């Protein structure tokens, strides 16, 4: 069974307001909806596949924080403001105009 948890977190204080197993995700989203209706600014953290794998292999919170940071950095490195998006990752295609 997975140790992955979905967390409902208060956005300003970062306090975990609710936590449940991934299998009970509907409870987390219902609770989050109720908080938002009350005007409480929240965010939901649902573990990614890579986080779930890392936890199953014994990663602790410091390891997960490093993993999240590295994934965020990798994604950010592929975001460009040009119309074509990530020009770094485009495959070489002789039919496409040169960059």
C-alpha positions, -999 to 999 in steps of 0.1 A, spaced: 0 0 0 13 35 -8 23 59 18 14 89 -4 -8 115 12 -28 143 -3 -26 174 18 -48 205 20 -25 233 31 -34 269 43 -16 290 17 -2 317 40 9 297 71 17 265 52 -2 246 79 -15 212 69 -53 214 76 -62 180 62 -43 149 51 -56 116 37 -45 86 17 -45 91 -21 -73 66 -23 -95 90 -4 -88 120 -27 -124 129 -29 -125 138 8 -95 161 4 -111 179 -26 -144 182 -8 -127 197 23 -108 221 1 -140 232 -16 -156 239 18 -126 259 30 -125 280 -2 -163 287 2 -154 301 37 -128 324 21 -97 305 33 -69 305 8 -56 270 4 -35 248 -18 -36 211 -24 -5 190 -26 -11 156 -44 21 136 -48 34 131 -83 45 97 -96 81 105 -90 73 115 -54 53 84 -48 82 63 -62 107 82 -40 86 76 -9 83 39 -17 121 37 -19 125 54 15 129 91 7 123 115 36 109 150 35 143 166 27 148 142 -3 113 150 -15 119 187 -12 151 183 -33 132 162 -59 104 188 -62 129 216 -66 148 197 -93 116 189 -112 105 225 -110 139 237 -123 138 212 -151 103 223 -162 113 260 -159 143 254 -182 119 243 -209 96 273 -207 103 302 -231 83 332 -239 88 329 -277 58 318 -297 74 284 -305 77 273 -269 107 252 -260 130 257 -290 158 239 -272 140 206 -273 127 206 -308 141 176 -328 161 183 -359 137 182 -388 149 192 -423 114 203 -432 113 229 -404 128 263 -408 161 268 -390 160 286 -356 
